[in-house]
């Protein structure tokens, strides 16, 4: 059996530099596949902001790279088509005729053992090639995230808009599960959700990992700082930060007046800045050069997301550094551990009390520091995740 494969990998976002969950997952999966001896041809949409020169120099995750220019203004115009067809907005937005031509030509002229794409937005490029050995990485059950968002918004107009996209995404996930040979997701929660309506699917789990050397253990800080890390342009993160700053943090300050809440992440939304500007001891940092330097100065990390899917990388990274984490039920999905390692809050009061308990108990925090680091090393290092990539070696036309 031939183990090394020729893999064609399609993505709408260049996986470098490794900033954000999408890029983190793609970069490390491709890096592991290349380390295993596979030959990677990467096709990616690129924007003027992408640093192709640096990407070519850091080519540890591909053998050949074919960049396709992506025009965001044209993409918005193209996405209008979603109003008149059954494709989701997020799928139409990322469709490029130029990329389609390159994909078709490459598949026609080359024999790839496996063709794989990142998220359902890559599916239109591969529909006409569905007879090939194709793996679609759904990553998250996106329809599950839309379903949760509908429940959390108040405006009837927002519920209507999100509801339409939810139905389109759900139907498109179902279609992809039927026409492509294999789909992968990040957790059991996502797998179970999709299998409710896509019973003909062949879904495998490839989890997320952590660079455990980069996110190494910290010296225990003496202050009472709390952090929340994530892209603050992403609506679920922004809403989570507002919720914690305005609903939970005031309860904490009653018990611990010198507590500080640091919201760490690029491109904070205006609604977030406006919501927290009058809350004492709350800092919105915006983009920072090295997030670890800010995390090291915090005793507790929180992840108060209510609209989530997959696995929260921000939780894994904090745990890898040995920082105690308090999250929601939604945030904890996909991280199967005990609450003596990862604290799960079920209400505003419960959230505040768990954070207060940890801040006031240094010995408890130090125990969690050791346990959480070991848990990550045992379950979420990228080397461990690499073991789950065997689906790339047991299938293929050249076996």
Buried (B, 14 or more C-beta within 10 A) or exposed (E): EEEBBBBBBBBBBBBBEBEBBBBBBBBBBBBBBBBBEBBBBBBBBBEEEBEEEEBEEBBEBBBEBBBBEBBEEEBEEBBEBBEEEEBBBBBBBBBBEEBBEBBBEBBEEEEBBBBBBBBBBBBBBBEEBEEBBBBBBBBBBBBBBBBBBBEBBEEEEEBEBBBBBBBBBBBBBBBBBEBBBBBBBBBEBBBEBBBEEBEEBEBBEBBBBBBBEEBEBBEEBEEBBBBBBBBBBBBBBBBBBBBBBBBBBEBBBEBBEEBBBBBBBBEBBEEBBEBBEEBEBBBBBEEBEEBBEBBBBBBBBBBBBBBBBBBBBBBBBBBBBBBBBBBBEBBBBBBEBEEEBBBBBEEBEBBBBBBBBBBEEEEBBEBBBEBBBEBBBEBBBBEBBBEBBEBBBEBBEEE
